[in-house]
């Protein structure tokens, strides 16, 4: 049996939302931690995981998690569950195991999806949350928080009789 201290253990009845970014170090990790914290507050049957589409590009990433992410989560009083985990690369198994997949910046991540997982490019939801250097962390993470709240609200609504076309 795996230790719960380093491995996320998911209930078999839980649905999985997978957040993707480039390095699985900053945005996607913030999304995973905040989503899981807020999911507990709203009592949803969804849990988040996160992965990186090109973690090899994070050569300047120091440690398991961005200090911007840690500070933003602390400011929101979110106790991190996976802060010690180092970034993980996205695999087909991750995509297949998710019930909903979100790439955090369409301009940055659609080309990576097309290159690395072409059969998945059109099957996921894309947001517009830019990386450090393109968006100030406080602004980017506030936008990401608003998107997560919107996503949580949509995921906890009762099922509709018609398909909404959502990935």
Beta strands, then each sheet from edge to edge (+ up, - down):
strand 1: 15-21
strand 2: 46-52
strand 3: 100-103
strand 4: 125-126
sheet 1: 2+ 1+ 3+ 4+
end
